[in-house]
Amino acid sequence: MDIKELGRIAAGLIAAIAEASARAKEFGIDEQFRELVRHAHEMHDLLVDALVMSESLRSDYLSGLSVTAENAIEHLEALASMSDGTI
């Protein structure tokens, strides 16, 4: 994997978290929100795998992004486990 692909993964991860957060605020916890959370989780897994497999791609920024994203995803997953409704 090259740095451009890693950048696309990071951007997709950030976008998925932001979109899920906005969706929850506007529409509540629904199936589309849950799908966005699943997508964010998958993107985070890709980021972590890339960082583990290639030491040359690791940076303080990407390592920090991974931790921050993991915390955000855990929060979103907790919301996703709630029944449908608004938050």
C-alpha positions in Angstrom: 0.0 0.0 0.0 1.3 3.5 -0.8 0.8 6.7 1.0 -1.9 7.9 -1.4 -4.0 4.9 -0.7 -3.5 5.3 3.0 -4.6 8.9 2.6 -7.8 7.8 0.9 -8.5 5.3 3.7 -7.9 8.0 6.3 -10.1 10.5 4.5 -12.9 7.8 4.1 -12.6 7.0 7.8 -13.0 10.6 8.8 -15.9 11.2 6.4 -17.7 8.0 7.6 -17.4 9.1 11.3 -18.6 12.6 10.5 -21.5 11.4 8.4 -22.6 9.0 11.0 -22.5 11.6 13.7 -24.4 14.1 11.6 -27.0 11.4 10.7 -27.6 10.5 14.3 -28.1 14.2 15.2 -30.5 14.8 12.3 -32.4 11.5 12.0 -31.7 9.5 15.1 -30.5 6.0 15.2 -31.7 4.2 12.1 -30.5 1.5 9.7 -28.5 4.0 7.6 -26.7 5.3 10.7 -25.8 1.7 11.6 -24.5 1.1 8.1 -22.3 4.2 8.4 -20.9 3.0 11.7 -20.1 -0.4 10.1 -18.4 1.4 7.3 -16.3 3.5 9.7 -15.3 0.4 11.6 -14.2 -1.3 8.3 -12.2 1.8 7.3 -10.5 1.9 10.7 -9.6 -1.8 10.4 -8.0 -1.0 7.0 -6.0 1.9 8.5 -4.8 -0.2 11.4 -3.8 -3.1 9.1 -1.9 -0.7 6.8 0.0 0.8 9.8 0.8 -2.6 11.2 2.1 -4.0 7.8 4.2 -1.0 6.8 6.4 0.8 9.3 7.3 3.3 6.6 3.7 4.5 6.5 3.4 5.1 10.3 3.4 8.6 11.5 2.4 10.4 14.7 -0.6 11.9 12.9 -1.9 8.6 11.6 -1.3 6.8 14.9 -3.2 9.6 16.7 -5.9 9.4 14.0 -6.3 5.7 14.6 -6.7 6.2 18.4 -9.1 9.1 18.0 -11.1 7.2 15.3 -11.3 4.1 17.5 -12.8 6.2 20.4 -15.3 7.9 18.1 -16.3 4.6 16.6 -16.8 3.0 20.0 -19.1 5.9 20.9 -21.0 5.5 17.6 -21.3 1.7 18.1 -22.8 2.3 21.6 -25.4 4.6 20.0 -26.0 2.0 17.2 -26.9 -0.5 19.9 -29.7 1.7 21.1 -33.3 1.3 19.8 -34.4 3.5 16.9 -35.2 7.0 17.8 -33.6 10.4 18.2 -30.7 11.3 20.4 
